[in-house]
Amino acid sequence: MLFKDKTIFITGASRGIGKAIALRLAKEGANIVVAAKSTTENPKLGGTIFSAAKEIEAAGGKALPVQCDIRDELQIEIAVQK
């Protein structure tokens, strides 16, 4: 397993392509930092950093949900420190 015990920082991981990548890597035992803005669910879009983290852990990975708006450099620095 190429990604076992590797830590992967994925922006936009609460839904869509980012979440799909996170779930695939979780199946290989990766540690995933779920970096996205969504902490509350939007009924039209679904998904939050917390719901994605649960799915990642159910798929076999470890997850760290971190709220982060990648348009804000300070938020990126804080997310990376976590």
trRosetta pair geometry for C-beta under 8 A, 3 or more apart (Angstrom, degrees):
i j d omega theta_ij theta_ji phi_ij phi_ji
1 4 3.9 80 99 -33 121 111
1 28 4.6 163 -163 -167 107 88
1 29 5.6 59 142 28 154 117
2 6 7.9 -23 134 -3 60 142
2 28 6.5 -23 53 -178 69 148
3 6 4.7 -95 -160 41 61 122
3 8 6.9 -10 -157 -39 122 127
3 25 5.1 -93 140 -155 165 89
3 28 4.2 78 56 104 104 131
3 29 6.7 160 100 66 77 69
3 30 4.1 -30 148 -70 115 110
4 28 5.9 -110 -58 152 67 79
4 29 3.9 21 -121 79 75 129
4 30 7.0 -99 -94 -66 21 53
5 29 6.4 -12 -31 132 57 109
5 30 7.6 -78 15 -116 12 40
5 31 6.9 22 -153 -17 33 103
6 30 5.3 -35 67 -126 82 89
6 31 6.9 -154 95 29 34 83
7 30 7.3 141 -105 -177 22 83
7 31 4.3 -32 -102 79 72 113
7 32 7.8 179 -154 -77 57 20
7 33 6.7 49 178 -25 97 100
8 22 7.5 -175 96 -114 123 69
8 25 5.5 -28 25 152 158 163
8 30 5.2 8 2 171 117 134
8 31 7.0 154 18 80 67 56
8 32 5.5 -21 67 -110 95 65
8 33 7.0 -153 95 22 45 78
9 33 4.4 -10 -114 56 66 127
9 35 6.2 24 -174 -7 83 132
9 79 7.7 115 -153 137 121 108
9 80 7.2 6 -120 -106 159 73
10 13 4.0 90 104 -69 110 123
10 18 5.2 147 158 -166 110 94
10 21 6.0 177 -130 91 142 117
10 22 5.2 -142 51 -73 162 100
10 32 6.1 -19 14 -162 117 98
10 33 6.7 160 24 74 63 67
10 34 6.7 -15 67 -111 97 43
10 35 6.5 171 83 32 43 87
11 18 6.5 -97 97 -121 41 142
11 35 4.8 -45 -100 91 59 110
11 36 6.8 130 -169 -80 53 64
11 68 7.0 -93 -120 94 91 120
11 70 5.2 33 -149 -59 146 139
12 15 7.6 -74 174 57 74 62
12 16 6.6 -43 160 66 108 117
12 17 7.3 19 120 68 124 82
12 18 3.6 169 104 -32 81 152
12 19 8.0 -98 134 -28 68 70
12 35 7.7 -3 -2 90 37 73
12 36 5.6 97 -109 -102 22 103
13 18 4.1 -116 -85 147 44 110
13 19 5.5 115 -175 -78 53 56
13 21 7.5 -92 -114 66 89 96
13 22 4.6 81 -154 -46 113 142
13 32 6.7 175 -169 167 157 118
13 33 7.8 142 16 104 155 49
13 34 4.3 -129 92 -139 126 68
13 35 6.3 76 15 41 111 52
13 36 5.6 -140 45 -36 62 115
13 49 7.4 64 81 -122 91 75
13 52 5.7 144 132 152 82 154
14 18 7.2 21 23 89 43 124
14 19 6.3 -40 115 -68 14 112
14 34 6.4 94 -71 175 67 109
14 36 3.9 -125 -12 70 110 163
14 37 7.8 -99 10 50 144 52
14 38 4.5 -172 118 53 169 122
14 47 4.7 139 153 145 85 108
14 48 5.6 -49 -154 -177 127 14
14 49 5.1 -68 -87 -71 111 51
14 51 7.4 73 -159 59 86 89
14 52 4.7 -135 -128 -22 48 140
15 18 7.1 48 68 57 35 98
15 19 5.1 -15 -124 -14 13 136
15 36 7.8 118 13 -149 74 164
15 38 7.3 34 -8 23 109 158
15 45 6.3 -166 26 163 176 99
15 46 6.5 126 -105 90 134 78
15 47 3.8 147 -69 68 104 160
15 52 7.2 -117 -52 -75 50 122
16 19 6.0 109 51 19 39 98
16 20 7.0 -72 136 -5 35 101
17 20 5.5 -55 -146 36 34 114
17 21 6.3 35 156 -19 67 103
18 21 5.9 -55 -151 35 29 110
18 22 6.4 30 151 -20 63 108
18 36 7.1 143 106 -75 154 120
19 22 5.4 -53 -147 37 34 115
19 23 6.3 34 156 -19 67 104
19 47 6.7 -82 -67 -147 154 149
19 52 5.3 -114 -118 -128 107 119
19 55 7.5 34 -170 80 110 141
20 23 5.9 -53 -147 36 29 109
20 24 6.5 30 154 -19 62 106
21 24 5.8 -57 -151 36 31 112
21 25 6.3 23 156 -12 66 109
22 25 6.0 -61 -148 41 28 106
22 26 6.1 35 153 -27 65 108
22 32 4.7 89 -150 -153 99 153
22 34 6.5 50 -132 -96 158 87
22 52 6.6 46 87 173 154 113
22 56 5.5 -57 149 -97 109 119
22 61 7.6 -133 171 58 76 161
22 63 7.8 59 177 -109 124 110
23 26 5.4 -50 -144 31 31 117
23 27 6.9 40 154 -26 61 97
23 55 6.3 -41 -96 134 108 109
23 56 6.3 -122 -92 -99 58 66
23 59 5.2 161 -154 -61 75 171
24 27 6.0 -50 -162 22 32 113
24 28 7.5 18 146 -6 59 103
25 28 5.7 -61 -161 40 43 108
25 30 4.0 -27 154 29 99 148
25 32 6.3 126 88 -78 119 111
25 61 6.6 53 109 -86 74 147
26 29 7.5 71 -174 -61 37 11
26 30 5.9 -89 -84 54 37 87
26 32 5.9 -49 -72 -19 94 132
26 56 4.4 -161 -87 -160 150 74
26 57 7.5 -97 -158 -61 134 20
26 59 4.0 77 107 91 124 117
26 60 5.5 135 149 65 79 71
26 61 2.8 -98 -135 -7 80 124
26 63 7.5 -11 -104 -62 125 99
27 59 5.3 -66 -66 166 70 104
27 60 5.5 76 -122 46 34 128
27 61 7.4 -39 -20 -38 28 98
28 60 7.7 134 28 101 17 125
28 61 7.8 27 59 -79 55 101
29 60 5.9 -63 -80 142 57 105
29 61 6.3 154 -151 -99 18 65
30 61 5.1 -15 68 -125 62 121
30 62 7.9 -124 117 37 41 72
31 61 6.5 169 -94 -178 26 94
31 62 4.5 -17 -116 66 78 105
31 63 7.6 -178 -164 -76 57 28
31 64 7.3 30 172 -7 95 102
32 53 7.9 -168 87 -116 106 66
32 56 5.1 -107 48 -162 138 150
32 61 5.3 46 -6 142 106 144
32 62 7.1 169 23 83 66 51
32 63 5.1 -17 68 -108 94 74
32 64 7.3 -171 95 27 49 68
33 63 7.9 144 -98 -160 20 57
33 64 5.0 -24 -113 68 66 104
33 66 5.8 -8 -175 12 95 125
33 79 7.2 119 165 170 131 97
33 82 7.6 132 -137 94 123 101
34 49 4.7 147 119 -155 115 83
34 52 5.0 155 -143 97 144 121
34 53 5.2 -121 9 -69 150 85
34 56 6.8 -153 -61 -12 121 150
34 63 5.6 21 -19 -168 115 107
34 64 6.7 -178 20 81 76 45
34 65 4.6 -26 68 -107 117 61
34 66 6.7 151 75 23 58 67
35 49 7.6 18 -114 -118 12 124
35 66 5.0 -19 -98 75 73 102
35 68 4.3 -21 -166 43 96 133
35 70 7.5 85 138 -64 117 99
35 79 5.2 70 -121 -172 122 145
36 48 8.0 -176 88 -171 123 41
36 49 5.2 -179 53 -76 98 95
36 52 7.5 74 19 20 140 153
36 67 7.3 -52 82 -127 48 47
36 68 6.8 41 -1 53 10 77
37 67 6.6 52 -140 -160 32 81
37 68 7.1 -94 -72 77 54 36
37 69 5.1 50 -92 -86 106 79
38 41 7.2 56 179 -98 114 40
38 42 7.0 -90 -127 -5 117 98
38 45 7.7 -126 -104 102 146 131
38 47 6.3 59 111 112 156 75
38 48 4.7 -136 132 -124 98 58
38 49 6.0 157 80 -25 73 75
39 48 5.7 64 -150 -162 18 117
39 49 6.1 -23 -93 25 61 107
39 50 7.1 65 -147 -14 61 106
39 67 5.3 -20 -57 -91 116 125
40 48 6.4 36 -70 -101 4 132
41 45 7.8 -159 -171 76 66 80
41 46 6.1 -4 -159 -139 107 38
41 47 6.7 128 -122 47 89 21
41 48 5.3 -86 -69 -41 73 107
41 51 7.2 48 -80 -13 114 141
42 45 4.3 34 79 34 115 103
42 46 7.1 -79 71 -23 67 23
43 46 7.5 25 -154 -65 23 63
46 51 8.0 -86 167 85 80 158
47 51 5.5 -135 -137 74 50 125
47 52 6.0 51 -163 -53 102 97
48 51 4.9 92 45 10 79 97
48 52 6.9 -143 87 -2 39 89
48 65 7.9 35 133 -151 83 141
49 52 5.9 -57 -147 41 29 112
49 53 6.3 36 152 -27 63 107
49 65 3.7 124 142 -159 104 107
49 66 6.8 -140 -166 43 150 28
49 67 6.2 -136 0 -76 155 63
50 53 5.6 -49 -147 31 31 114
50 54 6.8 33 153 -19 62 101
50 65 5.3 -3 -78 -86 51 175
51 54 5.7 -48 -153 31 36 113
51 55 6.7 34 151 -16 65 105
52 55 5.7 -57 -151 38 35 111
52 56 6.2 38 151 -23 68 106
52 63 7.3 -175 116 -157 75 149
52 65 7.1 130 66 -101 93 105
53 56 5.6 -53 -146 34 32 114
53 57 6.4 28 156 -16 64 105
53 63 3.7 174 -146 122 78 139
53 64 7.3 -178 -121 24 123 3
53 65 4.3 -80 -45 -49 138 105
54 57 6.0 -58 -149 38 29 107
54 58 6.3 29 152 -19 64 108
54 63 7.7 -93 -32 51 22 151
55 58 5.6 -55 -146 38 32 113
55 59 6.3 31 153 -20 64 107
56 59 5.7 -59 -151 36 30 111
56 61 4.8 -57 167 68 90 115
56 62 7.7 -6 128 104 109 11
56 63 4.1 107 79 -66 133 128
57 60 7.9 153 -174 12 30 9
57 61 6.4 -95 -91 76 37 61
57 62 6.6 39 -103 -120 85 34
57 63 5.4 -97 -47 9 89 110
64 82 6.8 177 155 135 134 110
66 79 4.7 122 141 -137 138 92
66 82 5.4 159 -108 75 133 149
67 75 7.9 -75 119 -160 72 119
68 72 8.0 -147 -171 60 65 99
68 75 4.9 151 -144 151 70 107
68 76 6.4 92 -168 -89 121 48
68 78 7.5 -174 -104 75 99 93
68 79 4.1 9 -87 -68 140 146
69 72 4.8 55 84 11 100 109
69 75 5.3 58 47 71 70 166
70 75 7.5 -117 -83 91 26 114
70 76 6.0 66 -132 -80 60 108
72 75 4.0 62 89 10 111 113
72 76 6.9 175 92 -14 59 82
73 76 5.5 -53 -152 33 36 115
73 77 6.5 37 152 -19 67 103
74 77 5.7 -52 -150 34 34 112
74 78 6.4 33 153 -17 66 106
75 78 5.7 -54 -146 38 33 111
75 79 6.2 36 154 -22 66 107
76 79 5.7 -55 -147 36 30 112
76 80 6.4 28 156 -18 64 106
77 80 5.9 -56 -149 36 29 110
77 81 6.5 32 153 -22 63 106
78 81 5.7 -54 -151 33 32 114
78 82 6.7 35 152 -23 64 101
79 82 5.8 -52 -155 28 33 112
